[in-house]
Amino acid sequence: MLEFKTIETLKPNTEILEVIKDCTYKVKKGNTKHLLHTNLQVIEPTEYIITYPTTLTILEYKINEISNKPFFIKQHNQKYSLSEIIQILKKLKI
């Protein structure tokens, strides 16, 4: 059986929470887990599920050297930076 040990719990981004405070949303905290007896790590992203005024799921991954766009919107199937996400969320409020 696979055994995981949680290394780090990822906190939600305060800038995004400030922008979506008037929306109906739910946040699931992310985790970084280590698979015991191996050198593998699994990253579960922080998930922002917005249900009103529109349905949108934003995943926030821990930043690494390769990617400078840590956000992913499931409905758009595309990566975004923090400034792009904030612009998208502000447009939703109108």
C-alpha positions in Angstrom: 0.0 0.0 0.0 1.2 3.5 -0.8 2.0 5.7 2.2 2.2 9.5 1.9 3.5 12.0 4.4 2.4 15.6 4.1 5.4 17.9 3.9 3.6 21.2 3.4 0.1 22.6 3.4 -0.3 25.3 0.7 -2.3 28.4 1.8 -4.8 30.2 -0.4 -3.6 33.4 -2.1 -4.9 36.5 -0.2 -5.0 38.6 -3.4 -7.4 36.2 -5.1 -9.6 35.9 -1.9 -9.8 39.7 -1.8 -11.1 39.9 -5.4 -13.7 37.0 -5.0 -15.0 38.1 -1.6 -18.3 39.1 -3.1 -18.7 35.9 -5.0 -20.0 32.5 -3.7 -16.9 30.4 -3.5 -15.2 27.5 -1.7 -11.5 27.0 -1.2 -9.7 23.6 -0.8 -6.2 23.9 0.5 -3.4 22.3 -1.4 -0.7 19.9 -0.1 2.7 18.7 -1.0 3.1 15.1 -0.1 6.1 12.7 -0.1 5.6 9.1 -1.1 7.4 7.1 1.6 10.3 4.9 0.6 10.8 6.8 -2.7 12.1 10.2 -3.8 8.7 11.1 -5.4 6.6 14.1 -4.3 2.9 14.7 -5.2 1.5 18.2 -5.3 -2.2 18.7 -4.8 -3.1 22.3 -6.0 -5.1 24.9 -4.0 -8.5 24.9 -5.5 -10.8 27.9 -5.8 -14.3 26.8 -6.8 -16.5 29.8 -7.7 -20.2 29.1 -8.1 -21.8 32.5 -8.4 -22.0 34.8 -10.6 -20.4 32.1 -12.9 -19.0 28.7 -12.5 -15.2 28.7 -12.5 -12.6 26.4 -11.0 -9.1 27.8 -10.5 -6.2 25.6 -9.6 -3.1 27.2 -8.0 0.1 25.2 -8.2 3.3 25.7 -6.2 5.7 27.8 -8.3 8.8 26.1 -9.6 11.7 27.1 -11.9 10.0 25.8 -15.0 6.6 27.6 -15.0 6.0 31.2 -14.2 2.2 30.8 -14.6 1.0 28.9 -11.4 -2.7 29.2 -12.1 -4.9 27.0 -14.3 -8.6 27.5 -15.1 -10.3 24.1 -15.9 -13.0 25.6 -18.0 -10.5 27.5 -20.2 -7.9 24.7 -20.2 -5.2 27.3 -20.0 -2.4 28.6 -17.6 -2.4 32.2 -16.2 -0.3 34.4 -14.1 -1.6 36.2 -11.0 -2.2 39.5 -12.8 -4.2 37.7 -15.6 -6.3 35.8 -13.0 -7.2 39.0 -11.2 -8.2 40.7 -14.5 -10.4 37.7 -15.3 -12.1 37.8 -11.9 -12.7 41.5 -12.0 -14.5 41.1 -15.4 -16.7 38.5 -13.9 -18.0 40.9 -11.3 -19.5 43.3 -13.9 
